[in-house]
Amino acid sequence: MRALTASIIFALAVCSTLPAVVVGFPTDVKSVFEREGSDHEHVPVKLVLTPALSGCDQRAMQTYVESGKSKGLESCSSLWLTEFDHQFKTLGIEHTADVATMQTLTEALEANTQVASLILDKTDLSADSFVALAEGLAKNKTGLHSLAILSCTLEDVGAEAIARALNTSAIVRLNVAKNKISQVGASALASAYRRLTVFNTIPIADEDLDISSHQIHPVEAAMLRSVISGGTLKKLSLGMHAMNTPLLVALGFEDEDHKEEL
């Protein structure tokens, strides 16, 4: 891999002496997509503000289904579905959904384009379900700009389908933390890096990028390697990650000359 251009500065942040913070599942929509303390959101600015809209959960989807798909989501700006089944109900033991569930979901989003953020949380979904979801989103008929799939057993087939959907949808923020994605799926997602502003809460579109307080696993490393090789960064702050040789190799700094730059 070609080295970073000389215009990029590697900084060891002063605050990086602190260990990376281990965080649990977030409790509000912004914290799902943006790093804690972020002063702005990396999403398109809407020309018309709609203060009457609010965040919704699977109860809104239940209403939508039970009403014959006529109401339930009209006041929703975001939709957070957690531990849900094929009828969007919460189960005590198994949390599963199927292809038809995902098709119903994408149809609901197409009919309610004011819903800008979708979060799927702690639900076992099959590869076919993820493909169905991705195919629906790829049509770019929804109003989504943010998608999170958290702890939903997302594997490589689903990750590849989501990557394809990114190329034709308006989604700019993606969080796929706590899943089962290998290097294959990570590489597929990384190939769509130019479509994203934020990946797993890392603002990858920023020219001045500080990853010192982020946990960097193989999925994030693959995305960052693509961002770095893209040549748009002006400054990269690694913090204590600069001492992690395997990570540096994963990011594309394979020889000693490149490591000395850090």
N, C-alpha and C positions, 0 to 999 in steps of 0.2 A: 504493500500500500504506500502511495506517495505521502511524504511528510507534510505536515501542516505548513502553510505558507509563512514566511517570515513576519508578515503583518499581524499574525496572531500571537498574543502575549499569554504566557502561562503564569498564573498567579497562585501562590500558596497563601490562601486567605488567613488572616490573623485569627479569626474565630474558628478555624478548622482544627484547633487543638482539642475541641470538644468532640466526643464520639457521635456518630450518626444517631439520630433519635429514632427509636422504634415506635411507630404509631399504629394504633388500631384502626378499625374502620371509621371513616369520617361520619359526621352527623349532619352536615349541611352540604348542599349541592356545590357551592363554590369550592369547599375544601376537598371534594372528590377530584376536582380537576386542577386546582391551583395550589401551589405550595403555601403552607401556613405563613401568613404575614405578607403575602403578595398584595401590592397596592392597586392592582388593576387586573381585569380579566382579559385573556387573549381570545376574544370572540368579536365577531362583527358588531359594529355599533348600529343599533336599530334606530331608524328615523322617527318612529312613533313609539312613545312609551305607553305601556299598558299596566298601570299600577294595580288594576283589579285582578290580575293574574297571580297565581300562587303555586307553590309546589304541591304535587299530588302523589299518592301511593296507589297500591293495587286496589283499594276500595273504589277509586275512580274507574279503573278498568272493569271491575265487577259490575258497577253501575252501567258502564258502556255496553257490556255484553248482555246484561239482563234487560236493558231497555231496547234491545233490538238494534244496537249500535246507533242510537239516535241522540244520546246525551251521556254526560259523565266527565268529559274531558275539556269542555268548552272554557273552563276558567283556569286551566292548568298551563303553567309555563315550563314545568319540568315534571317528569314521571319517574318515580323511584319504586321499583318492584323488587321486593326481597322475600326470599323463602316462599316462592309461589308455585302453585301447581298449574295444570293445564286450563283451569278455569279462573286463574288469577286469584285463587284463595290461598291463605296461609295454612300450611299443614304442620302438625306437631313433629312428625318423624321424617317423612320423605318430602323433598321439595323438587319436583320434576315438572317439566313442561315439554311439549312436543312441537313438531313442525307446524301443525295447525295453530297452536298457540302463538307462534312467532308470526305467522301469516296474519292472524287477527290483530296482533300488536302493530304490525307495519301498516295495515289498513287503517287502524285507529289513528296512527300518526299522520297518515296522508290526509285524513279527514279533519285533523286538528293541527294545522301547521304552526300554530302559536306555541306548541310544545317544542322547546329548543334543546332540552337536555333529557337524555334517557339513561337511567342507571339500572342495571340488572345485578342483583346482589345475592350471594349465598344460595344459589339455586343450581342443581345439577342439570345441565343442558347437554344434549347429544350433539355430535358433529353435524348431523342433518338439520338440527334446530338452528345452529349457528349459520349454516349455509342458507337456510330459508330467511333468517333475519337479514343476513348480508345482501341477499338478492333483492329483498324488499327495499333496503336502504340504498342500494346501488341505482335504483330508478330515479333517485333524487327528487322525489315528490313530497318529502316531508320537510319540516322546518328545522330539523335537528342540526345543531352545530357542535354538540358535545355528546359523546357516547362513552359509558363506563360499563365494563363487564368485570365484576369483582367476585373472585372466589366462586366461579361458575363452571369449573372443570373445562375451561376453554383449552383445547389442544391445537395441534398444528393445522389440521384440516379447517377448523373454524377460524384460526388466525389468518390463514391464507385467504379465506373467503372475505373476512373483514378487510384485509389489505386491498383486495380487489374493489370492494365497495368504497373505500376511501378515495380511489382514483376517479370516481364518478359522482360522489355525493358532496354535500357541503359541510361535512364533518371536519372540524379543525382541532378539536380536543379529544384525545382518546386515552382511556385508562383501562389497562387489562391486567392489573396487579393481582397477585395471589391466584394464579391459574397454573396450567400444566403445559406451558409452551416451551418447546425445545428450540435448538438453534435454527431448525428448519422454519418454524413459524416466526421466530424472531427476525430472521432474514427477510421473510415476506413482508412483515410489517415495516421493517426498516427501509424497504424499497419504496415505500410511499411517504417517506419523511418530508418531502417538499409540500405535501398536502396539509401538514399538521403545524399548529403553533405550539401545542403542548402535548407531551407524551408521558404518561405515568407521573404527572405533576411537574415534569421537567419542561421549562419553557424553551423548547429546542429551536424556535424561530428567533430568539433573541440574539443579537450580534454580540452582546456581552453576556456570556453564559457562565453562571456560577453553579457548579454541581457539588460543591464541598459538603453541603448538608444533606444531599440526596443519597439514598441507598442505591447502589448501582449493581444490579444483578445481570446475568447474561442477556436478558431481553432488553434492558435499558442500554447495555453496552453495545449491542448490535445497532440500535437506533442511533446512539451517539457516534459510532464509527461512521455511519452514513452521513450524519450531519457534519462531522469534522472533514470528511473527504469532499464534501460539497463545496467547501471553500468560502462559505459566507460568514463564518465566525471572525470577529476581530479580537476577542479576548475570551479565554477559557480559564476559569478558576477551578482548579482541581482539589485544593485543600489537601487533606491527608491522603486522598486517593492517589496523589503523586508518588506515594511510597509503596503503592500496591502494584508490584511488577506484573502479575498475571492480568490485572485490569488494564494496565498500560498497553500490554500486548494486544488485548482484546479491542482496545480503542485504536490500534494501528501504529503504536510507537514501538516498533519491533527491535530497533538496534540501540546501542549505547549512546550514539550521537544524539538521537532524538530524546532519550531519557535525560541527558545532561542539560537539555534546554529547559527542563522542568526545575 
